[in-house]
Amino acid sequence: MNNNFFHKESVFALICVLLPMMRIIKFVPSLSVAIYYGAFAMLGIVVLMNRNNKINWLVILFFYICFLSILGNDIPGFFHPWERFIGLILIIFCIGPLFQNQWLCNVRILSLNYISWMFMGIGVISFILYIIYRPVTITERGNLFGGITVHSMTMGPVAALAVLYGIQYGLFKKEILSKKKKYVLWIAVIICFFSCLLAGSRAALLSFVGAFTVWIWLYFRNLSKFIRYAAAIVIVIAATSPFWWKYTETIQMKVAYSESRGSMISSRAGRWESRIEEFKYSPFIGYGYGAVRLPKASVVESKYTGTVEPGNGWLFLLSSTGIFSFFIFVLIYCKTIWELNRIGDQTSLLLISSLVFLGIHMMAEGYVISSGSFFFFYLWLCLGTASCYIKFKQSQESE
């Protein structure tokens, strides 16, 4: 019976992970919206059937304020606010911090491990294909390296997160790994790093540097060791630059283009300014859940695609749903990191580094309430895993 119980956990976790993963792999038939959200609705029923659920009322309040931002605004239909809102509820219902119990804690840790290994597989396979048959790894949009993912802006953070996970796994599990497995793991980590560079995502690279720096500090928790190891890493990176510098061509091109426009953030500065103006227009209930004020040139495209590119997740949440939902999300995010830091074990460090990565990455990408985005799923999975893990650790301390 116990083995069957863990088998159910594994199956549930695998389904949760495969649903969004199928949407970012270019060679896999994409699930329709109805099947995607329908599957999460069914998974949500399984979660709801658990009698030991503890409810996070902050998430309920977050839902309520998002709901008010739809009711209080006249949102153009092509933004699909109700569909997006229902999608947000369904996915957070399954993997987010709304519910906590021991079973969900196990499922979500399994999900995070599965998805991390899949990230590493994507990074390695993408780089190998780039060497063997480059055209298949180049995206149609932008003619950039996307590997086996649908876009370079997906490939970059996926590979960076794989590096972040691989480093921690290699260090924390070094006592139980055979020498052969250690070699394979570290080679895979290096290859994923090359895939991240090839993708040319400056946001992903900067997010990785920030998350890795925070992780080093928390791993040692000693200033002299931190400085010593950080300096050693910088020296190694500089010494090995002849081997990896050629893979930074896309990043160099983007930097040169931004400098020619007068700013390193020229591609997103205009969007950031627009989000601030939208917030000023309606600071309490926002401009409308999932909505932005579009230039005339972008209206036709948005009506056709239904996509929104806000340019900053933090500002998008603030501008579209108002200051109260923004404050609640920041409270959930910061409180989660604070509690994880207090625990300070391997799982909590992995979750902190992932959340720091996403927190920095959201400065450039606006997926925080975009339920169709893969990184929306990953963000809320990290928050959901962390909330359950914190509750589990607190219950252990109280016993």
DOVOLO-750838 format. One record per residue (C-alpha): residue number from 1; residue in one letter; x, y, z. Coordinates in nm, 3 decimals, always signed. Example, Ala and Ser with C-alpha at 12.3 -4.5 7.8 and 13.67 -1.06 7.14 Angstrom:
BEGIN
+-----+------+---------+---------+---------+
:  nr : rest :       x :       y :       z :
+-----+------+---------+---------+---------+
:   1 :    a :  +1.230 :  -0.450 :  +0.780 :
:   2 :    s :  +1.367 :  -0.106 :  +0.714 :
+-----+------+---------+---------+---------+
! end
This chain:
BEGIN
+-----+------+---------+---------+---------+
:  nr : rest :       x :       y :       z :
+-----+------+---------+---------+---------+
:   1 :    m :  +0.000 :  +0.000 :  +0.000 :
:   2 :    n :  +0.278 :  +0.239 :  +0.082 :
:   3 :    n :  +0.452 :  +0.170 :  -0.251 :
:   4 :    n :  +0.122 :  +0.232 :  -0.432 :
:   5 :    f :  +0.086 :  +0.562 :  -0.247 :
:   6 :    f :  +0.426 :  +0.684 :  -0.367 :
:   7 :    h :  +0.348 :  +0.555 :  -0.716 :
:   8 :    k :  +0.040 :  +0.780 :  -0.722 :
:   9 :    e :  +0.253 :  +1.073 :  -0.612 :
:  10 :    s :  +0.497 :  +1.009 :  -0.897 :
:  11 :    v :  +0.221 :  +0.978 :  -1.158 :
:  12 :    f :  +0.049 :  +1.296 :  -1.039 :
:  13 :    a :  +0.378 :  +1.486 :  -1.038 :
:  14 :    l :  +0.474 :  +1.358 :  -1.383 :
:  15 :    i :  +0.141 :  +1.460 :  -1.535 :
:  16 :    c :  +0.167 :  +1.807 :  -1.376 :
:  17 :    v :  +0.511 :  +1.853 :  -1.529 :
:  18 :    l :  +0.447 :  +1.704 :  -1.874 :
:  19 :    l :  +0.142 :  +1.924 :  -1.942 :
:  20 :    p :  +0.339 :  +2.253 :  -1.953 :
:  21 :    m :  +0.659 :  +2.093 :  -2.084 :
:  22 :    m :  +0.477 :  +1.975 :  -2.396 :
:  23 :    r :  +0.400 :  +2.338 :  -2.479 :
:  24 :    i :  +0.764 :  +2.446 :  -2.500 :
:  25 :    i :  +0.913 :  +2.159 :  -2.703 :
:  26 :    k :  +0.895 :  +2.240 :  -3.073 :
:  27 :    f :  +0.882 :  +1.878 :  -3.195 :
:  28 :    v :  +0.589 :  +1.779 :  -2.973 :
:  29 :    p :  +0.227 :  +1.842 :  -3.081 :
:  30 :    s :  +0.094 :  +2.128 :  -2.870 :
:  31 :    l :  -0.201 :  +2.060 :  -2.644 :
:  32 :    s :  -0.513 :  +2.261 :  -2.714 :
:  33 :    v :  -0.614 :  +2.520 :  -2.455 :
:  34 :    a :  -0.924 :  +2.316 :  -2.365 :
:  35 :    i :  -0.724 :  +1.997 :  -2.301 :
:  36 :    y :  -0.451 :  +2.183 :  -2.113 :
:  37 :    y :  -0.678 :  +2.359 :  -1.865 :
:  38 :    g :  -0.922 :  +2.067 :  -1.858 :
:  39 :    a :  -0.640 :  +1.841 :  -1.739 :
:  40 :    f :  -0.549 :  +2.087 :  -1.463 :
:  41 :    a :  -0.915 :  +2.106 :  -1.363 :
:  42 :    m :  -0.918 :  +1.727 :  -1.318 :
:  43 :    l :  -0.592 :  +1.738 :  -1.124 :
:  44 :    g :  -0.742 :  +2.012 :  -0.910 :
:  45 :    i :  -1.029 :  +1.783 :  -0.815 :
:  46 :    v :  -0.775 :  +1.528 :  -0.689 :
:  47 :    v :  -0.609 :  +1.800 :  -0.479 :
:  48 :    l :  -0.944 :  +1.915 :  -0.341 :
:  49 :    m :  -1.038 :  +1.561 :  -0.235 :
:  50 :    n :  -0.754 :  +1.559 :  +0.018 :
:  51 :    r :  -0.905 :  +1.625 :  +0.360 :
:  52 :    n :  -0.582 :  +1.747 :  +0.515 :
:  53 :    n :  -0.557 :  +2.063 :  +0.305 :
:  54 :    k :  -0.451 :  +2.379 :  +0.482 :
:  55 :    i :  -0.559 :  +2.693 :  +0.298 :
:  56 :    n :  -0.340 :  +2.997 :  +0.239 :
:  57 :    w :  -0.588 :  +3.284 :  +0.272 :
:  58 :    l :  -0.345 :  +3.532 :  +0.122 :
:  59 :    v :  -0.381 :  +3.350 :  -0.210 :
:  60 :    i :  -0.761 :  +3.363 :  -0.179 :
:  61 :    l :  -0.735 :  +3.738 :  -0.123 :
:  62 :    f :  -0.502 :  +3.765 :  -0.425 :
:  63 :    f :  -0.766 :  +3.588 :  -0.638 :
:  64 :    y :  -1.038 :  +3.820 :  -0.508 :
:  65 :    i :  -0.850 :  +4.138 :  -0.593 :
:  66 :    c :  -0.769 :  +4.006 :  -0.942 :
:  67 :    f :  -1.141 :  +3.932 :  -0.979 :
:  68 :    l :  -1.225 :  +4.291 :  -0.883 :
:  69 :    s :  -0.979 :  +4.423 :  -1.142 :
:  70 :    i :  -1.185 :  +4.248 :  -1.410 :
:  71 :    l :  -1.521 :  +4.365 :  -1.276 :
:  72 :    g :  -1.403 :  +4.722 :  -1.230 :
:  73 :    n :  -1.261 :  +4.768 :  -1.579 :
:  74 :    d :  -1.393 :  +4.758 :  -1.933 :
:  75 :    i :  -1.132 :  +4.519 :  -2.074 :
:  76 :    p :  -1.125 :  +4.455 :  -2.452 :
:  77 :    g :  -1.235 :  +4.102 :  -2.530 :
:  78 :    f :  -0.917 :  +4.009 :  -2.716 :
:  79 :    f :  -0.731 :  +4.015 :  -2.384 :
:  80 :    h :  -0.953 :  +3.724 :  -2.269 :
:  81 :    p :  -0.950 :  +3.836 :  -1.903 :
:  82 :    w :  -1.195 :  +3.574 :  -1.773 :
:  83 :    e :  -1.022 :  +3.288 :  -1.952 :
:  84 :    r :  -0.684 :  +3.402 :  -1.820 :
:  85 :    f :  -0.821 :  +3.441 :  -1.469 :
:  86 :    i :  -0.980 :  +3.094 :  -1.468 :
:  87 :    g :  -0.651 :  +2.951 :  -1.600 :
:  88 :    l :  -0.462 :  +3.120 :  -1.317 :
:  89 :    i :  -0.698 :  +2.971 :  -1.058 :
:  90 :    l :  -0.685 :  +2.619 :  -1.205 :
:  91 :    i :  -0.305 :  +2.601 :  -1.217 :
:  92 :    i :  -0.245 :  +2.763 :  -0.879 :
:  93 :    f :  -0.514 :  +2.533 :  -0.742 :
:  94 :    c :  -0.299 :  +2.234 :  -0.842 :
:  95 :    i :  +0.059 :  +2.344 :  -0.790 :
:  96 :    g :  +0.055 :  +2.686 :  -0.622 :
:  97 :    p :  +0.063 :  +2.787 :  -0.254 :
:  98 :    l :  -0.317 :  +2.781 :  -0.211 :
:  99 :    f :  -0.320 :  +2.438 :  -0.044 :
: 100 :    q :  -0.061 :  +2.269 :  +0.177 :
: 101 :    n :  -0.040 :  +1.914 :  +0.307 :
: 102 :    q :  +0.219 :  +1.637 :  +0.331 :
: 103 :    w :  +0.104 :  +1.460 :  +0.015 :
: 104 :    l :  +0.124 :  +1.781 :  -0.189 :
: 105 :    c :  +0.467 :  +1.851 :  -0.042 :
: 106 :    n :  +0.594 :  +1.517 :  -0.175 :
: 107 :    v :  +0.424 :  +1.566 :  -0.513 :
: 108 :    r :  +0.563 :  +1.914 :  -0.564 :
: 109 :    i :  +0.919 :  +1.824 :  -0.466 :
: 110 :    l :  +0.898 :  +1.536 :  -0.713 :
: 111 :    s :  +0.760 :  +1.775 :  -0.976 :
: 112 :    l :  +1.043 :  +2.021 :  -0.919 :
: 113 :    n :  +1.302 :  +1.743 :  -0.951 :
: 114 :    y :  +1.140 :  +1.603 :  -1.266 :
: 115 :    i :  +1.122 :  +1.941 :  -1.432 :
: 116 :    s :  +1.483 :  +2.023 :  -1.339 :
: 117 :    w :  +1.612 :  +1.702 :  -1.496 :
: 118 :    m :  +1.403 :  +1.774 :  -1.804 :
: 119 :    f :  +1.563 :  +2.119 :  -1.819 :
: 120 :    m :  +1.904 :  +1.955 :  -1.819 :
: 121 :    g :  +1.800 :  +1.713 :  -2.091 :
: 122 :    i :  +1.672 :  +2.001 :  -2.304 :
: 123 :    g :  +1.997 :  +2.195 :  -2.257 :
: 124 :    v :  +2.217 :  +1.897 :  -2.349 :
: 125 :    i :  +2.010 :  +1.776 :  -2.645 :
: 126 :    s :  +1.978 :  +2.129 :  -2.783 :
: 127 :    f :  +2.353 :  +2.187 :  -2.778 :
: 128 :    i :  +2.431 :  +1.849 :  -2.935 :
: 129 :    l :  +2.181 :  +1.919 :  -3.215 :
: 130 :    y :  +2.338 :  +2.263 :  -3.262 :
: 131 :    i :  +2.675 :  +2.096 :  -3.324 :
: 132 :    i :  +2.536 :  +1.815 :  -3.543 :
: 133 :    y :  +2.263 :  +1.992 :  -3.741 :
: 134 :    r :  +2.240 :  +2.361 :  -3.656 :
: 135 :    p :  +1.935 :  +2.460 :  -3.869 :
: 136 :    v :  +1.696 :  +2.252 :  -3.659 :
: 137 :    t :  +1.790 :  +2.451 :  -3.346 :
: 138 :    i :  +1.736 :  +2.797 :  -3.498 :
: 139 :    t :  +1.402 :  +2.972 :  -3.441 :
: 140 :    e :  +1.195 :  +3.105 :  -3.728 :
: 141 :    r :  +1.128 :  +3.421 :  -3.531 :
: 142 :    g :  +1.448 :  +3.621 :  -3.490 :
: 143 :    n :  +1.675 :  +3.352 :  -3.639 :
: 144 :    l :  +1.813 :  +3.276 :  -3.292 :
: 145 :    f :  +1.919 :  +2.961 :  -3.106 :
: 146 :    g :  +1.615 :  +2.802 :  -2.945 :
: 147 :    g :  +1.739 :  +2.446 :  -2.931 :
: 148 :    i :  +1.449 :  +2.207 :  -2.910 :
: 149 :    t :  +1.231 :  +2.471 :  -2.744 :
: 150 :    v :  +0.990 :  +2.702 :  -2.921 :
: 151 :    h :  +1.191 :  +3.021 :  -2.864 :
: 152 :    s :  +1.533 :  +3.147 :  -2.758 :
: 153 :    m :  +1.369 :  +3.335 :  -2.470 :
: 154 :    t :  +1.252 :  +2.995 :  -2.345 :
: 155 :    m :  +1.581 :  +2.819 :  -2.410 :
: 156 :    g :  +1.787 :  +3.074 :  -2.214 :
: 157 :    p :  +1.617 :  +3.046 :  -1.874 :
: 158 :    v :  +1.559 :  +2.671 :  -1.913 :
: 159 :    a :  +1.933 :  +2.612 :  -1.964 :
: 160 :    a :  +2.027 :  +2.857 :  -1.687 :
: 161 :    l :  +1.796 :  +2.686 :  -1.438 :
: 162 :    a :  +1.943 :  +2.351 :  -1.543 :
: 163 :    v :  +2.291 :  +2.480 :  -1.458 :
: 164 :    l :  +2.167 :  +2.610 :  -1.124 :
: 165 :    y :  +2.008 :  +2.275 :  -1.038 :
: 166 :    g :  +2.300 :  +2.066 :  -1.169 :
: 167 :    i :  +2.557 :  +2.254 :  -0.960 :
: 168 :    q :  +2.356 :  +2.207 :  -0.642 :
: 169 :    y :  +2.280 :  +1.843 :  -0.715 :
: 170 :    g :  +2.646 :  +1.773 :  -0.785 :
: 171 :    l :  +2.759 :  +1.931 :  -0.458 :
: 172 :    f :  +2.483 :  +1.800 :  -0.232 :
: 173 :    k :  +2.487 :  +1.445 :  -0.372 :
: 174 :    k :  +2.862 :  +1.406 :  -0.422 :
: 175 :    e :  +2.887 :  +1.144 :  -0.148 :
: 176 :    i :  +2.644 :  +0.904 :  -0.318 :
: 177 :    l :  +2.739 :  +0.965 :  -0.684 :
: 178 :    s :  +2.988 :  +0.735 :  -0.853 :
: 179 :    k :  +3.288 :  +0.889 :  -1.027 :
: 180 :    k :  +3.135 :  +0.818 :  -1.367 :
: 181 :    k :  +2.806 :  +0.985 :  -1.275 :
: 182 :    k :  +2.993 :  +1.287 :  -1.142 :
: 183 :    y :  +3.177 :  +1.331 :  -1.474 :
: 184 :    v :  +2.854 :  +1.294 :  -1.671 :
: 185 :    l :  +2.673 :  +1.543 :  -1.446 :
: 186 :    w :  +2.941 :  +1.814 :  -1.463 :
: 187 :    i :  +2.978 :  +1.774 :  -1.840 :
: 188 :    a :  +2.600 :  +1.816 :  -1.868 :
: 189 :    v :  +2.616 :  +2.130 :  -1.652 :
: 190 :    i :  +2.886 :  +2.281 :  -1.876 :
: 191 :    i :  +2.688 :  +2.196 :  -2.190 :
: 192 :    c :  +2.375 :  +2.359 :  -2.043 :
: 193 :    f :  +2.582 :  +2.669 :  -1.972 :
: 194 :    f :  +2.684 :  +2.680 :  -2.338 :
: 195 :    s :  +2.316 :  +2.644 :  -2.437 :
: 196 :    c :  +2.229 :  +2.939 :  -2.215 :
: 197 :    l :  +2.500 :  +3.151 :  -2.379 :
: 198 :    l :  +2.389 :  +3.049 :  -2.729 :
: 199 :    a :  +2.028 :  +3.147 :  -2.657 :
: 200 :    g :  +2.149 :  +3.503 :  -2.604 :
: 201 :    s :  +1.901 :  +3.589 :  -2.330 :
: 202 :    r :  +2.059 :  +3.864 :  -2.125 :
: 203 :    a :  +1.776 :  +3.842 :  -1.871 :
: 204 :    a :  +1.839 :  +3.470 :  -1.820 :
: 205 :    l :  +2.214 :  +3.517 :  -1.784 :
: 206 :    l :  +2.182 :  +3.806 :  -1.538 :
: 207 :    s :  +1.919 :  +3.612 :  -1.341 :
: 208 :    f :  +2.153 :  +3.315 :  -1.321 :
: 209 :    v :  +2.442 :  +3.530 :  -1.197 :
: 210 :    g :  +2.219 :  +3.689 :  -0.933 :
: 211 :    a :  +2.068 :  +3.359 :  -0.818 :
: 212 :    f :  +2.403 :  +3.180 :  -0.815 :
: 213 :    t :  +2.563 :  +3.461 :  -0.614 :
: 214 :    v :  +2.284 :  +3.446 :  -0.355 :
: 215 :    w :  +2.316 :  +3.067 :  -0.343 :
: 216 :    i :  +2.695 :  +3.081 :  -0.284 :
: 217 :    w :  +2.643 :  +3.323 :  +0.004 :
: 218 :    l :  +2.372 :  +3.108 :  +0.164 :
: 219 :    y :  +2.571 :  +2.789 :  +0.106 :
: 220 :    f :  +2.877 :  +2.916 :  +0.296 :
: 221 :    r :  +2.719 :  +3.184 :  +0.517 :
: 222 :    n :  +3.069 :  +3.311 :  +0.579 :
: 223 :    l :  +3.205 :  +3.633 :  +0.426 :
: 224 :    s :  +3.566 :  +3.522 :  +0.387 :
: 225 :    k :  +3.467 :  +3.189 :  +0.226 :
: 226 :    f :  +3.217 :  +3.369 :  +0.002 :
: 227 :    i :  +3.479 :  +3.616 :  -0.122 :
: 228 :    r :  +3.739 :  +3.342 :  -0.167 :
: 229 :    y :  +3.515 :  +3.110 :  -0.367 :
: 230 :    a :  +3.353 :  +3.391 :  -0.564 :
: 231 :    a :  +3.697 :  +3.519 :  -0.665 :
: 232 :    a :  +3.804 :  +3.166 :  -0.763 :
: 233 :    i :  +3.495 :  +3.127 :  -0.983 :
: 234 :    v :  +3.559 :  +3.461 :  -1.153 :
: 235 :    i :  +3.921 :  +3.360 :  -1.222 :
: 236 :    v :  +3.813 :  +3.023 :  -1.367 :
: 237 :    i :  +3.551 :  +3.189 :  -1.586 :
: 238 :    a :  +3.804 :  +3.445 :  -1.712 :
: 239 :    a :  +4.071 :  +3.179 :  -1.773 :
: 240 :    t :  +3.831 :  +2.959 :  -1.972 :
: 241 :    s :  +3.683 :  +3.245 :  -2.177 :
: 242 :    p :  +3.860 :  +3.132 :  -2.499 :
: 243 :    f :  +3.645 :  +2.816 :  -2.488 :
: 244 :    w :  +3.305 :  +2.978 :  -2.434 :
: 245 :    w :  +3.335 :  +3.335 :  -2.564 :
: 246 :    k :  +3.246 :  +3.231 :  -2.922 :
: 247 :    y :  +2.903 :  +3.123 :  -2.798 :
: 248 :    t :  +2.819 :  +3.478 :  -2.684 :
: 249 :    e :  +2.771 :  +3.621 :  -3.034 :
: 250 :    t :  +2.397 :  +3.671 :  -2.988 :
: 251 :    i :  +2.446 :  +3.849 :  -2.656 :
: 252 :    q :  +2.713 :  +4.073 :  -2.810 :
: 253 :    m :  +2.479 :  +4.161 :  -3.096 :
: 254 :    k :  +2.197 :  +4.249 :  -2.857 :
: 255 :    v :  +2.426 :  +4.462 :  -2.642 :
: 256 :    a :  +2.561 :  +4.645 :  -2.947 :
: 257 :    y :  +2.207 :  +4.707 :  -3.073 :
: 258 :    s :  +2.091 :  +4.839 :  -2.735 :
: 259 :    e :  +2.394 :  +5.069 :  -2.709 :
: 260 :    s :  +2.318 :  +5.206 :  -3.057 :
: 261 :    r :  +1.971 :  +5.292 :  -2.926 :
: 262 :    g :  +2.126 :  +5.475 :  -2.632 :
: 263 :    s :  +2.048 :  +5.231 :  -2.350 :
: 264 :    m :  +2.113 :  +4.873 :  -2.243 :
: 265 :    i :  +1.743 :  +4.837 :  -2.167 :
: 266 :    s :  +1.609 :  +5.022 :  -2.471 :
: 267 :    s :  +1.407 :  +4.721 :  -2.588 :
: 268 :    r :  +1.198 :  +4.723 :  -2.269 :
: 269 :    a :  +1.222 :  +5.079 :  -2.136 :
: 270 :    g :  +0.917 :  +5.191 :  -2.333 :
: 271 :    r :  +0.707 :  +4.905 :  -2.196 :
: 272 :    w :  +0.816 :  +4.981 :  -1.841 :
: 273 :    e :  +0.711 :  +5.343 :  -1.884 :
: 274 :    s :  +0.373 :  +5.230 :  -2.020 :
: 275 :    r :  +0.314 :  +5.003 :  -1.718 :
: 276 :    i :  +0.392 :  +5.292 :  -1.482 :
: 277 :    e :  +0.147 :  +5.518 :  -1.669 :
: 278 :    e :  -0.122 :  +5.248 :  -1.650 :
: 279 :    f :  -0.068 :  +5.218 :  -1.276 :
: 280 :    k :  -0.102 :  +5.594 :  -1.233 :
: 281 :    y :  -0.426 :  +5.581 :  -1.431 :
: 282 :    s :  -0.583 :  +5.328 :  -1.188 :
: 283 :    p :  -0.362 :  +5.250 :  -0.887 :
: 284 :    f :  -0.617 :  +5.054 :  -0.680 :
: 285 :    i :  -0.793 :  +4.809 :  -0.914 :
: 286 :    g :  -0.543 :  +4.839 :  -1.197 :
: 287 :    y :  -0.585 :  +4.892 :  -1.568 :
: 288 :    g :  -0.755 :  +4.552 :  -1.601 :
: 289 :    y :  -0.648 :  +4.194 :  -1.529 :
: 290 :    g :  -0.402 :  +4.085 :  -1.799 :
: 291 :    a :  -0.456 :  +4.405 :  -1.999 :
: 292 :    v :  -0.222 :  +4.677 :  -2.120 :
: 293 :    r :  -0.268 :  +5.001 :  -2.311 :
: 294 :    l :  -0.158 :  +4.917 :  -2.663 :
: 295 :    p :  -0.018 :  +5.147 :  -2.932 :
: 296 :    k :  -0.240 :  +5.150 :  -3.241 :
: 297 :    a :  +0.023 :  +4.955 :  -3.433 :
: 298 :    s :  +0.003 :  +4.667 :  -3.183 :
: 299 :    v :  -0.374 :  +4.639 :  -3.150 :
: 300 :    v :  -0.425 :  +4.434 :  -3.467 :
: 301 :    e :  -0.146 :  +4.192 :  -3.378 :
: 302 :    s :  -0.277 :  +4.145 :  -3.022 :
: 303 :    k :  -0.629 :  +4.085 :  -3.149 :
: 304 :    y :  -0.493 :  +3.815 :  -3.378 :
: 305 :    t :  -0.250 :  +3.643 :  -3.138 :
: 306 :    g :  -0.413 :  +3.720 :  -2.803 :
: 307 :    t :  -0.066 :  +3.760 :  -2.650 :
: 308 :    v :  +0.059 :  +4.040 :  -2.428 :
: 309 :    e :  +0.426 :  +4.139 :  -2.387 :
: 310 :    p :  +0.432 :  +4.368 :  -2.081 :
: 311 :    g :  +0.813 :  +4.371 :  -2.048 :
: 312 :    n :  +0.818 :  +4.342 :  -1.667 :
: 313 :    g :  +0.625 :  +4.098 :  -1.450 :
: 314 :    w :  +0.639 :  +4.308 :  -1.135 :
: 315 :    l :  +0.516 :  +4.621 :  -1.311 :
: 316 :    f :  +0.257 :  +4.422 :  -1.506 :
: 317 :    l :  +0.104 :  +4.289 :  -1.185 :
: 318 :    l :  +0.107 :  +4.639 :  -1.038 :
: 319 :    s :  -0.041 :  +4.808 :  -1.344 :
: 320 :    s :  -0.303 :  +4.552 :  -1.443 :
: 321 :    t :  -0.442 :  +4.451 :  -1.102 :
: 322 :    g :  -0.341 :  +4.739 :  -0.874 :
: 323 :    i :  -0.133 :  +4.801 :  -0.567 :
: 324 :    f :  -0.316 :  +4.562 :  -0.331 :
: 325 :    s :  -0.260 :  +4.248 :  -0.537 :
: 326 :    f :  +0.098 :  +4.359 :  -0.596 :
: 327 :    f :  +0.153 :  +4.397 :  -0.222 :
: 328 :    i :  +0.002 :  +4.053 :  -0.152 :
: 329 :    f :  +0.221 :  +3.882 :  -0.412 :
: 330 :    v :  +0.534 :  +4.057 :  -0.285 :
: 331 :    l :  +0.440 :  +3.951 :  +0.069 :
: 332 :    i :  +0.396 :  +3.587 :  -0.041 :
: 333 :    y :  +0.723 :  +3.594 :  -0.237 :
: 334 :    c :  +0.938 :  +3.764 :  +0.029 :
: 335 :    k :  +0.788 :  +3.572 :  +0.322 :
: 336 :    t :  +0.853 :  +3.246 :  +0.137 :
: 337 :    i :  +1.221 :  +3.329 :  +0.082 :
: 338 :    w :  +1.257 :  +3.446 :  +0.442 :
: 339 :    e :  +1.113 :  +3.121 :  +0.583 :
: 340 :    l :  +1.320 :  +2.906 :  +0.346 :
: 341 :    n :  +1.635 :  +3.092 :  +0.452 :
: 342 :    r :  +1.551 :  +3.018 :  +0.815 :
: 343 :    i :  +1.534 :  +2.644 :  +0.732 :
: 344 :    g :  +1.860 :  +2.656 :  +0.536 :
: 345 :    d :  +1.878 :  +2.294 :  +0.413 :
: 346 :    q :  +1.941 :  +2.160 :  +0.060 :
: 347 :    t :  +1.580 :  +2.176 :  -0.059 :
: 348 :    s :  +1.525 :  +2.526 :  +0.076 :
: 349 :    l :  +1.846 :  +2.653 :  -0.090 :
: 350 :    l :  +1.734 :  +2.512 :  -0.423 :
: 351 :    l :  +1.396 :  +2.682 :  -0.386 :
: 352 :    i :  +1.555 :  +3.013 :  -0.282 :
: 353 :    s :  +1.792 :  +3.013 :  -0.579 :
: 354 :    s :  +1.505 :  +2.931 :  -0.817 :
: 355 :    l :  +1.283 :  +3.205 :  -0.672 :
: 356 :    v :  +1.565 :  +3.462 :  -0.682 :
: 357 :    f :  +1.627 :  +3.366 :  -1.045 :
: 358 :    l :  +1.259 :  +3.416 :  -1.129 :
: 359 :    g :  +1.237 :  +3.739 :  -0.929 :
: 360 :    i :  +1.519 :  +3.891 :  -1.135 :
: 361 :    h :  +1.395 :  +3.736 :  -1.460 :
: 362 :    m :  +1.052 :  +3.893 :  -1.409 :
: 363 :    m :  +1.217 :  +4.232 :  -1.442 :
: 364 :    a :  +1.227 :  +4.154 :  -1.815 :
: 365 :    e :  +0.943 :  +3.905 :  -1.866 :
: 366 :    g :  +0.581 :  +3.945 :  -1.756 :
: 367 :    y :  +0.453 :  +3.595 :  -1.685 :
: 368 :    v :  +0.349 :  +3.635 :  -1.322 :
: 369 :    i :  -0.026 :  +3.618 :  -1.404 :
: 370 :    s :  -0.002 :  +3.486 :  -1.761 :
: 371 :    s :  -0.138 :  +3.137 :  -1.703 :
: 372 :    g :  -0.051 :  +3.019 :  -2.054 :
: 373 :    s :  +0.319 :  +3.082 :  -2.002 :
: 374 :    f :  +0.546 :  +2.795 :  -1.905 :
: 375 :    f :  +0.736 :  +3.014 :  -1.659 :
: 376 :    f :  +0.409 :  +3.112 :  -1.493 :
: 377 :    f :  +0.373 :  +2.742 :  -1.413 :
: 378 :    y :  +0.733 :  +2.716 :  -1.290 :
: 379 :    l :  +0.706 :  +3.027 :  -1.073 :
: 380 :    w :  +0.390 :  +2.912 :  -0.897 :
: 381 :    l :  +0.525 :  +2.557 :  -0.868 :
: 382 :    c :  +0.827 :  +2.693 :  -0.679 :
: 383 :    l :  +0.601 :  +2.901 :  -0.453 :
: 384 :    g :  +0.368 :  +2.605 :  -0.401 :
: 385 :    t :  +0.653 :  +2.364 :  -0.324 :
: 386 :    a :  +0.807 :  +2.614 :  -0.085 :
: 387 :    s :  +0.480 :  +2.676 :  +0.102 :
: 388 :    c :  +0.426 :  +2.302 :  +0.158 :
: 389 :    y :  +0.787 :  +2.244 :  +0.255 :
: 390 :    i :  +0.781 :  +2.529 :  +0.507 :
: 391 :    k :  +0.463 :  +2.390 :  +0.665 :
: 392 :    f :  +0.619 :  +2.043 :  +0.678 :
: 393 :    k :  +0.931 :  +2.173 :  +0.852 :
: 394 :    q :  +0.726 :  +2.380 :  +1.095 :
: 395 :    s :  +0.520 :  +2.075 :  +1.188 :
: 396 :    q :  +0.840 :  +1.877 :  +1.250 :
: 397 :    e :  +0.971 :  +2.151 :  +1.480 :
: 398 :    s :  +0.647 :  +2.159 :  +1.680 :
: 399 :    e :  +0.652 :  +1.783 :  +1.744 :
+-----+------+---------+---------+---------+
! end
